[in-house]
Amino acid sequence: MVTPTVLKFEVRPRTPCRRARTGRRPWRVRSNPAAAAERGIARALEPADASGIPRALPPRFARRPFPFRSASHDSRPPKRTQAFPDRSLSVILFKNVTNPDEVHRALLDRSLQPEMALVDPAPTHSLFALHAAAHKVVVDDARGVLTTRTAHSELVYNLSANKHITEGLRRFGMAGDASAVLACRFDATDADVAAMSKVVAGDAVPARDLEAELATLGDPARVKKYYKPGDLECKQGVGTVEDAIVQRIGTRDVL
């Protein structure tokens, strides 16, 4: 049986501020004698005797240790939580596909069973870019603001850097003469995975080799044409092509 690559939608929670953790403002020791005198605690700063040894501050004004550790000194990594614990994306890469025309016709006729997204691996560039597009689908689906008809067509559309729906589906969707295809399905069961393997006739790539095979199938010329990554943003020490792609996927609707 084919074992798909299952993508989850994790988030790392922001470190809460000091007031959010303790429920009160940070403690500050009153060190201004004039202000202390106005508040009736000048005696706490006066010498206790002729030796000049200062009197200890009352417990109310003593320095207290904070009941938490700051994020910069905490060696424990922040916990990852599931943003959508009931959602997932199963991904299978098929190579040497023998029935692309049949699958493509079923896709256009909306008779493909089970429903899935068929992505061209050449311009996809990386699994992380696909994951970013899928996360955007899940967020929009939860809000009820999908641009296309289904979540699976939305996944293909979200890989595009522009808002032209037809152009995005054509560029990143499966072609009628494709020899390799990424089959993706949200919330797939074992029965769905088995059905996906029967629909697409080809060699399923093991999950452990998916990213390596995806890198070999990539087309840098198409990636440069579709995403237009700049030389400066992809310069060493600044960013990578993958960073530029994910940035365009995430900010497309606000630019």
Order of alpha helices (4+ residues) and beta strands (2+ residues): beta-beta-alpha-alpha-beta-beta-alpha-beta-alpha-alpha-alpha-beta-alpha-beta-alpha-alpha-alpha
